[in-house]
Amino acid sequence: MRTSLRHAVLCFAALLAVHATATADDKKPAVARGAQEEMVAMRDGVKLATNIYLPKGKGPWPVVLTRTPYSKDGMFGSMSGRYTGADYVFVIQDTRGRFRSEGEYRPFETDRDDGFDTVAWIAKQPWCDGNIGMSGASAMGITSLLAAEAQPPALKAAYVIVAPESIWSEASWIGGVFKEADVTGWLKSQNAEDQIDERRATMLDLKMEQALDIIHSRDKIQIPIYHLGGWYDIFSTGTQGNFAYLHNQGAQGAKGRQKLMMGPFGHGNLAGDLRYKGDGGILGVMRDEIRWFDHYLKGQDNGVDREPAVKYYQMASAMKKDASDKNGWRTADNWPPKSTATRYYLSEAGSLTTTAPTTAASSTKYVHDPKNPVPTVGGANLTLPLGPKDQREIGDRADYLRFTTEPLATDVSIAGPVSADLYVSTDAPDTDYMVKLVDVYPDGYEAIVLDAPVRALFREGRAADKIKPMEANQPTRIEIPLGGTALTFEKGHRIAVHVSSSNYPRFEVNQGNGALPNQPPGEPRAANNAVYHDADHPTAIVLPVVE
């Protein structure tokens, strides 16, 4: 492996995995070697610890800023050379309440104002030429987006890796279901375990969500942003959503000036038996970031603004040591690319077909027992093994339904958002429905592609007048957006849809009694659930089929 690739891999892996290695911040680490530390005052007087790395030679220079809750004095010192070597000042700051910074740590609650104030301070320094960019992955991507929403005048561009559009409905919940393992694991790693119950309860605090969440204020962003994400990343949906909104509907300065790159990776290393050809976009993290900043911070005409707006990896059969040549990169002018919405209908006896059902009455019943949930096997996880793991590990459970096509006679390629159109019922006040899209290999390997849940109580929304218990045993239509992907189901493979009512510990287990997140969980009760697949209730998964 070439030195540049090895360094790229290590840096990128560190960015994605840093949540797992972050330590409690009761002990302040020593300032990283080679850094000049400044305590930068925010508007309320709280001072944030900030490291500065200057290039060789005579300035002033453009600046790349990263704001992190993971210690500015950890791995980031070793990364400074990629910026200073390209004649950028690199500035890395501990966010409020973390490590060497003052104040109380409340994840992301003050990062708009703190980001604005930090950029304003940098712009006044003699080593800054007035052109500042922000860069970061995951939490550092979130702080970059929040700062951009605050519109500091000197912030000219950003390079955002694996960041969400919603801290609420993507980072903490999906479909109204609490992301048990990810949220509790991350808060514990941040020495913020006392905030777990509070975070769970705030799902219904729509006023706080409106005030703090990215998706509700991104119309204020006025800069070009390069959005980099992975198909198995926890924030895949948000990466695609932020690009699509800003590129097509964004404010002046943002509209038409966004880039999107989606690769075959997750929020860390993929688990399971699949490996995709090429570097999966890791080299692009290194190469395109500097090119992006060279154009927007230095004014270089390097062509990055004239390249296709979207670069994405079309996945295909990828068993280790036998990955198909159909895996590879594609480009598009926008996201999602043009496609044909194609319905695959769930049918009797576990079949999946493009032919709509004609039977008068048909359903598959199962019992959800909160005391015996379906285990998590892969998917877009943060603190659990992630990626296209084999769903056969779940076994043949009566509460885990599989619907599968016949072996495909030709390839079926999809690119774009996938959704499930369910007709379901339950005898409980509340239950969850979990849907997975699965690529079944000729040898039987069941590779998870996408998955998402919905909590029945919140099927129409989380506002007080939208929360509705289920009507006992009455078929109800519920749509579940699964997110976007780009995959070729190859000839001989089978397309499958898996349905259940639990996926633990990826998601909190629904106790079946209708308790809200801000209430005691109450006594668990089993739910007798059904999925319908008849002429009046044509449950289907909708795939964006491309040529």
C-alpha positions in Angstrom: 0.0 0.0 0.0 1.4 3.4 -1.0 2.3 5.7 1.9 -0.3 8.3 0.8 -3.1 5.7 0.8 -1.9 4.2 4.1 -2.0 7.7 5.7 -5.4 8.3 4.1 -6.8 5.1 5.5 -5.5 5.7 9.0 -6.7 9.3 9.1 -10.2 8.4 7.8 -10.6 5.4 10.0 -9.5 7.5 13.0 -12.1 10.2 12.2 -14.9 7.7 12.1 -13.8 5.6 15.0 -12.8 8.4 17.4 -16.1 8.1 19.3 -15.0 4.7 20.5 -11.7 5.9 21.8 -12.7 9.2 23.4 -11.9 9.3 27.1 -13.6 11.0 30.0 -12.6 14.6 30.1 -12.0 15.0 33.9 -8.2 14.9 33.1 -6.9 17.6 30.8 -4.4 16.1 28.3 -1.2 17.9 27.5 -1.2 20.2 24.5 -0.1 18.4 21.4 3.5 18.8 20.3 3.9 21.5 17.7 0.7 23.3 18.6 0.3 26.8 19.8 -2.7 26.9 22.3 -5.0 29.8 22.7 -7.9 30.2 25.1 -10.5 31.9 22.8 -13.3 33.8 24.5 -16.9 33.2 23.4 -19.6 35.9 23.6 -20.6 34.7 27.1 -17.0 34.8 28.4 -16.4 31.0 28.3 -13.0 30.3 26.9 -12.4 27.4 24.5 -9.1 25.7 24.1 -7.8 26.1 20.6 -4.7 24.7 18.9 -3.0 26.5 16.0 -0.6 25.0 13.5 1.1 27.4 11.1 2.7 26.5 7.8 6.3 27.3 7.1 7.2 30.6 5.5 5.5 34.0 5.7 1.8 34.4 6.0 -1.0 35.3 6.1 -2.7 32.1 4.9 -6.2 30.7 4.5 -7.3 28.6 7.5 -9.0 25.2 7.9 -10.9 24.9 11.2 -12.2 21.8 13.0 -14.2 21.9 16.2 -14.3 18.6 18.1 -15.6 17.0 21.3 -12.9 14.3 21.0 -9.8 16.2 22.2 -7.9 18.5 20.0 -4.7 17.0 21.4 -5.3 13.4 20.3 -4.9 12.3 16.8 -5.4 15.7 15.3 -1.9 16.9 15.7 -0.7 14.1 13.4 -3.2 15.3 10.8 -2.1 18.9 10.9 0.6 18.3 8.3 -1.8 17.6 5.5 -3.1 21.2 5.8 0.1 23.1 6.7 1.9 21.2 3.9 -0.6 22.6 1.5 -0.1 26.2 3.0 -3.1 26.3 5.2 -3.2 27.2 8.9 -4.9 24.3 10.7 -7.0 25.3 13.8 -8.5 22.6 16.0 -10.7 23.4 19.0 -12.1 21.5 21.9 -15.9 22.2 22.0 -17.5 23.7 25.1 -17.1 21.6 28.2 -14.7 19.2 26.6 -11.1 18.4 27.7 -9.2 21.7 28.0 -12.2 24.0 27.2 -14.3 25.7 29.8 -18.0 25.5 30.2 -20.7 22.9 30.5 -20.8 20.1 27.9 -24.3 20.0 26.2 -23.7 18.3 22.8 -24.3 20.7 19.9 -26.6 23.1 21.9 -24.2 26.1 21.6 -22.2 25.2 18.5 -23.8 27.7 16.2 -22.8 30.6 18.4 -19.4 29.1 19.4 -18.7 28.3 15.8 -19.5 31.9 14.7 -17.4 33.4 17.5 -14.4 31.1 16.7 -14.4 32.0 13.0 -14.7 35.7 13.9 -11.7 35.4 16.2 -9.6 33.6 13.6 -10.4 36.2 11.0 -8.8 38.9 13.2 -5.5 37.1 13.6 -2.5 38.3 11.7 -1.8 34.8 10.3 -5.2 34.6 8.7 -5.9 36.1 5.2 -9.6 36.3 5.8 -10.5 33.0 4.1 -11.7 30.2 6.4 -13.0 26.8 5.7 -14.3 24.2 8.1 -13.8 20.4 7.9 -14.7 17.4 10.0 -16.4 14.0 10.2 -19.3 13.0 12.3 -19.6 15.3 15.3 -17.0 17.6 13.7 -19.2 17.6 10.6 -22.2 18.6 12.7 -20.3 21.5 14.3 -19.3 22.6 10.8 -22.9 22.7 9.5 -24.1 24.5 12.7 -21.4 27.1 12.3 -22.3 27.6 8.6 -25.9 28.2 9.6 -24.7 31.1 11.8 -23.2 32.8 8.7 -19.8 34.0 9.9 -18.6 36.3 7.1 -15.1 34.8 6.9 -16.4 31.2 6.5 -16.1 30.6 2.7 -16.5 26.8 2.3 -16.8 23.5 4.2 -15.9 19.9 3.7 -18.4 17.8 5.7 -17.9 14.0 6.2 -20.7 11.7 7.4 -22.9 14.3 9.1 -26.7 14.2 9.6 -29.5 16.6 8.6 -31.2 15.9 11.9 -29.7 15.3 15.3 -33.2 14.3 16.4 -34.8 12.1 13.7 -31.5 10.7 12.4 -28.9 10.7 15.1 -31.2 9.9 18.1 -34.3 8.3 16.6 -35.5 6.9 13.3 -39.2 6.7 12.6 -39.9 7.6 16.2 -37.8 4.7 17.6 -34.9 5.4 19.9 -31.5 4.3 18.7 -30.7 2.5 21.9 -27.1 1.2 21.3 -25.8 4.2 19.4 -27.1 7.0 21.6 -26.4 5.3 24.9 -23.0 4.2 23.7 -22.0 7.6 22.4 -23.1 9.5 25.4 -21.3 7.1 27.7 -18.1 7.6 25.6 -18.6 11.4 26.0 -18.8 11.1 29.8 -22.4 12.2 29.5 -24.3 9.1 30.7 -26.5 11.3 32.9 -28.1 12.8 29.7 -29.4 9.4 28.3 -32.8 9.6 29.8 -33.1 13.3 29.0 -32.2 12.6 25.4 -34.8 9.8 25.1 -37.5 12.1 26.5 -36.7 15.1 24.3 -38.1 13.3 21.2 -41.4 15.0 21.8 -39.8 18.4 22.5 -40.6 19.8 19.0 -39.7 23.4 20.1 -36.2 22.4 21.0 -35.9 20.5 17.8 -37.0 23.5 15.8 -34.5 25.7 17.6 -31.4 23.5 17.4 -31.7 21.0 14.6 -29.8 21.4 11.3 -32.7 20.6 9.0 -34.7 23.5 10.3 -32.0 26.2 9.7 -30.0 25.0 6.8 -31.8 27.5 4.6 -29.4 30.0 6.2 -26.3 28.3 4.8 -24.6 30.4 2.1 -21.4 28.6 1.3 -20.3 25.7 -1.0 -20.0 22.4 0.9 -18.6 19.1 -0.1 -20.7 16.3 1.4 -19.0 12.9 1.8 -21.0 9.9 3.1 -21.2 6.1 3.0 -24.0 3.8 2.1 -23.7 2.0 5.4 -23.1 5.1 7.5 -25.5 6.1 10.3 -25.9 9.5 8.6 -26.2 8.4 5.0 -29.7 9.8 4.7 -28.7 13.2 6.1 -25.6 13.4 3.9 -27.8 12.9 0.8 -30.5 15.2 2.2 -28.2 18.1 3.0 -26.7 18.0 -0.5 -30.1 17.7 -2.2 -31.6 20.6 -0.3 -28.6 23.0 -0.5 -27.8 22.2 -4.1 -31.4 22.6 -5.4 -33.1 24.9 -2.9 -30.3 26.5 -0.9 -29.7 30.2 -0.3 -27.5 32.3 -2.6 -24.0 31.2 -2.3 -25.0 27.6 -1.6 -27.5 26.7 -4.4 -25.8 25.0 -7.3 -22.4 24.9 -5.5 -22.6 21.7 -3.5 -20.9 18.3 -4.2 -21.9 14.9 -3.0 -19.7 11.8 -2.8 -21.2 8.5 -1.5 -18.9 5.5 -1.0 -19.3 1.9 0.1 -18.4 2.4 3.7 -19.9 3.1 7.1 -19.2 5.0 10.3 -16.1 2.7 10.8 -15.0 -0.6 9.3 -17.6 -2.9 7.7 -18.3 -6.2 9.3 -19.4 -9.4 7.4 -18.1 -11.1 4.4 -18.5 -8.4 1.7 -15.6 -6.2 0.5 -16.0 -3.6 -2.2 -13.4 -3.0 -4.9 -11.2 0.1 -4.8 -10.4 2.4 -1.9 -14.1 3.1 -1.2 -13.6 6.8 -1.4 -10.9 7.1 1.3 -8.3 8.6 -1.1 -11.0 11.0 -2.2 -11.2 12.3 1.3 -7.6 13.4 1.1 -7.4 14.5 -2.5 -10.8 16.3 -3.0 -10.7 18.2 0.3 -7.5 20.1 -0.5 -8.7 20.7 -4.1 -12.0 22.0 -2.7 -10.3 24.4 -0.4 -7.7 25.4 -3.0 -10.6 26.6 -5.2 -12.8 28.3 -2.6 -10.2 29.6 -0.2 -7.3 30.3 -2.6 -9.2 31.0 -5.7 -7.4 28.4 -7.8 -9.1 27.5 -11.1 -8.6 23.7 -10.6 -11.8 22.6 -12.2 -13.4 21.2 -9.1 -16.5 23.5 -9.6 -17.0 22.2 -13.1 -16.9 18.5 -12.3 -20.2 16.5 -11.9 -22.1 17.4 -8.8 -22.4 13.8 -7.7 -20.0 10.9 -7.5 -21.4 7.7 -6.1 -20.3 4.1 -5.8 -22.7 1.6 -7.4 -22.3 -1.5 -5.3 -22.8 -5.0 -6.6 -21.9 -8.6 -5.7 -18.9 -8.2 -3.3 -18.1 -11.5 -1.6 -14.5 -11.4 -0.3 -11.9 -12.2 -3.0 -14.7 -12.5 -5.6 -16.1 -9.0 -5.9 -17.9 -8.3 -9.2 -16.5 -6.0 -11.8 -19.9 -4.3 -11.7 -18.8 -2.5 -8.5 -17.6 1.0 -9.3 -17.9 4.7 -9.4 -20.6 6.6 -11.3 -21.3 10.3 -11.7 -24.6 12.3 -11.9 -25.6 15.9 -12.2 -27.9 15.7 -9.2 -29.2 13.3 -6.6 -31.1 11.1 -6.8 -30.5 10.2 -10.5 -33.5 9.6 -12.8 -35.1 6.2 -12.0 -38.3 4.3 -12.3 -40.2 3.6 -9.1 -40.8 -0.2 -9.2 -42.9 -2.0 -6.7 -42.1 -5.4 -5.4 -45.1 -6.8 -3.6 -45.1 -9.1 -0.6 -47.1 -12.2 -1.3 -48.3 -15.4 0.3 -45.8 -18.1 1.3 -43.0 -15.5 1.6 -42.7 -14.6 -2.1 -41.8 -11.2 -3.5 -42.9 -10.2 -7.0 -43.6 -7.3 -9.3 -47.1 -8.5 -9.8 -49.7 -6.9 -7.6 -51.7 -9.3 -5.4 -55.2 -10.3 -6.5 -56.4 -12.4 -3.5 -59.4 -11.2 -1.6 -57.8 -11.5 1.9 -54.3 -12.5 2.8 -51.9 -11.7 5.7 -48.9 -13.1 7.6 -49.3 -13.1 11.3 -46.6 -13.1 14.0 -46.2 -12.3 17.7 -43.9 -9.6 19.0 -42.6 -10.5 22.5 -40.8 -7.5 24.1 -38.9 -10.0 26.3 -37.5 -11.9 23.3 -36.5 -9.3 20.7 -35.0 -10.0 17.3 -31.2 -9.5 17.6 -29.3 -6.8 15.6 -27.1 -8.2 12.8 -25.3 -5.5 10.9 -26.8 -2.4 9.3 -25.9 1.3 9.7 -24.6 1.2 13.2 -22.2 3.3 15.3 -21.4 1.2 18.4 -22.4 -2.2 17.0 -20.8 -4.3 14.1 -21.9 -2.5 11.0 -22.5 -3.1 7.3 -23.8 -5.9 5.1 -23.7 -8.7 7.6 -25.5 -12.1 6.9 -29.1 -12.0 8.2 -29.1 -15.8 8.4 -27.5 -15.3 11.9 -31.0 -14.3 13.1 -32.2 -17.8 12.4 -35.7 -19.0 11.5 -37.9 -17.1 14.0 -41.6 -17.0 13.8 -41.5 -13.2 14.5 -39.1 -12.5 11.6 -40.7 -12.6 8.2 -38.8 -13.1 5.0 -40.2 -12.3 1.5 -37.9 -13.2 -1.4 -38.0 -13.1 -5.2 -37.0 -16.0 -7.4 -33.4 -15.9 -8.6 -33.1 -12.9 -10.9 -32.9 -13.6 -14.7 -31.2 -10.2 -15.3 -29.5 -7.6 -13.2 -31.7 -5.1 -11.3 -29.8 -1.9 -10.6 -31.2 0.7 -8.1 -30.0 4.2 -7.2 -31.8 6.6 -4.9 -34.3 6.5 -2.0 -36.1 3.2 -1.1 -39.4 3.1 0.8 -41.8 0.5 2.1 -45.5 0.8 1.7 -47.0 -1.4 4.5 -50.5 -2.5 5.4 -50.3 -3.8 8.9 -52.3 -4.4 12.1 -51.8 -5.1 15.8 -53.9 -5.8 18.8 -51.7 -3.6 21.0 -52.0 0.2 21.5 -48.5 0.5 20.0 -45.9 -1.6 18.2 -42.9 -1.1 15.9 -42.5 -2.3 12.4 -39.0 -2.9 11.1 -38.3 -3.4 7.4 -35.0 -4.5 5.8 -34.0 -4.6 2.1 -31.7 -7.6 1.6 -29.5 -8.9 -1.3 -29.6 -12.7 -1.2 -26.5 -14.3 -2.8 -26.7 -17.6 -4.7 -25.1 -19.4 -1.7 -27.8 -18.0 0.6 -25.8 -15.2 2.2 -28.4 -12.5 3.2 -26.6 -9.1 2.9 -28.5 -6.3 4.6 -28.7 -3.3 2.3 -31.0 -0.9 4.2 -33.2 -1.0 7.2 -35.5 1.4 9.1 -38.3 1.2 11.7 -41.5 3.1 12.5 -43.2 3.4 15.8 -47.0 3.0 15.2 -47.8 5.7 17.7 -45.9 8.3 15.6 -46.9 7.0 12.1 -48.5 10.4 11.4 -46.0 12.6 13.3 -44.8 13.5 16.7 -46.9 16.6 17.4 -49.5 16.0 20.2 -52.4 15.9 17.7 -50.7 13.4 15.5 -49.9 10.8 18.1 -52.4 8.0 17.7 -52.7 4.5 19.2 -53.4 1.7 16.8 -57.0 0.6 16.3 -57.0 -3.1 17.4 -56.7 -5.5 14.5 -57.5 -2.9 11.8 -55.4 -2.8 8.7 -53.4 0.5 8.7 -51.3 1.9 5.9 -47.8 3.0 7.0 -45.0 4.3 4.8 -41.4 3.7 6.0 -38.6 5.6 4.2 -35.5 3.3 4.3 -33.0 5.8 2.9 -31.0 5.9 -0.3 -28.5 3.4 -1.8 -26.9 2.4 -5.1 -26.8 -1.3 -5.7 -27.0 -3.8 -8.5 -28.8 -7.0 -7.6 -27.0 -9.3 -10.0 -28.4 -12.1 -12.1 -28.8 -15.2 -9.9 -29.2 -13.1 -6.7 -32.6 -12.6 -5.1 -34.2 -9.5 -3.7 -35.6 -9.9 -0.3 -37.7 -7.9 2.2 -37.5 -8.8 5.9 -40.2 -7.6 8.3 -40.2 -7.8 12.1 -41.2 -5.6 15.2 -37.8 -5.5 16.9 -34.1 -5.1 16.1 -32.3 -4.9 19.4 -30.0 -3.4 20.6 -29.9 -1.2 17.5 -33.3 0.1 18.4 -35.2 0.3 21.7 -37.7 -2.5 22.2 -41.3 -1.4 22.0 -43.1 -2.6 25.2 -46.5 -2.7 23.4 -48.4 -0.6 26.0 -48.5 2.8 24.3 -46.1 4.5 26.8 -44.6 7.7 25.4 -40.8 8.4 25.6 -41.3 10.9 28.4 -43.3 8.4 30.5 -42.3 5.3 32.6 -42.0 2.3 30.2 -44.8 0.4 32.0 -45.4 -3.3 31.9 -44.5 -5.1 28.6 -47.2 -6.9 26.7 -47.0 -9.1 23.6 -48.4 -7.7 20.4 -50.2 -9.9 17.8 -49.2 -8.3 14.6 -50.0 -8.9 10.9 -48.6 -7.8 7.5 -51.3 -7.8 4.8 -50.6 -8.7 1.1 -53.9 -8.8 -0.7 -55.7 -6.8 -3.4 -57.0 -4.2 -1.0 -53.8 -4.1 1.1 -50.9 -4.5 -1.4 -47.8 -4.2 0.9 -44.7 -3.4 -1.2 -41.2 -2.1 -1.2 -40.6 0.6 -3.8 -37.2 0.5 -5.5 -35.6 3.2 -7.7 -34.6 1.1 -10.7 -32.1 2.7 -13.1 -30.8 1.6 -16.4 
